[in-house]
Amino acid sequence: FPIDPRSCTAIPRPIAAPPTSLTWHSMAAAAAASASAGAMPKLVYLPFRAMAETTRMLFAYGGVRYKDEAIWGMVFQERRQNLEFPWGKTPALEVPGSRTIAQSGALARYAAKRAGSYPDDIVACALSDSIYELGQELCTINPLVNCFVGRQFAAVRGEYFRNHLPPALVQLEIELVRAQGASGGLPFFGGAAPTYGDFNIFHHLDNAMLLEPDILHDKEHLAAWFEKMQEIPHLKEYLDKRPTLNGIGEDPGLEDRNGLRVTQRQPAGRAWLEDGLWRLDE
């Protein structure tokens, strides 16, 4: 791709399967017990549904409590210049008693371990990694729906849905069939329950469906998997409550269910997301 798919993470202003004996419910119970013993981290990111979304989904799935801070504009620029973020970028995760963690993959793996969605078996872990990394190769959808406008939006949209996403969907369908065959028909890439690879693919396809809702019309197994993901307890609640991403291609922003809309073009520069609702920093 001629455009860095992660470019909008620092936009200047204005310039083997998990053990099959574990079910969703037993894994969720184990995750809740694990999460209750850990510290409450703070996620810091731009007001986007993008590189931090897989981490949010995993936290929701595991019942992991966390703080969710959105920053942009001068607030982001000042904190970056003060070297608050490793590698000079977000998303970042502040964990009490630890150094700040950066890079979306590192955050997702942390969240997966807290949520009980990280395989113990090294082969199962590697397989989940391979699924996760395919999701990362689809990440141009993130700036496409959260950042790009006008001619840039139109050009990248055409390239993405014409040449980039279709071959990936073919491969995903093949690998899902293989995974289900190897696990005796269990529904997820990870087997009986989803791993972090499932969540990362789900996020990127979910974003893509904001523009092209029918991308899975001829992918029988992938479409069934997507529906299964949508119905997972706790994840479904998160999806229902999170802000709506609207204004795509023109003025993208996240609007909560009370009608409060946050975009990177607003002057405030800082807000908190609490139970799917925005609270602007005063």
Order of alpha helices (4+ residues) and beta strands (2+ residues): alpha-beta-alpha-beta-alpha-beta-beta-alpha-alpha-alpha-alpha-alpha-alpha-alpha-alpha-beta-beta-beta-beta-beta
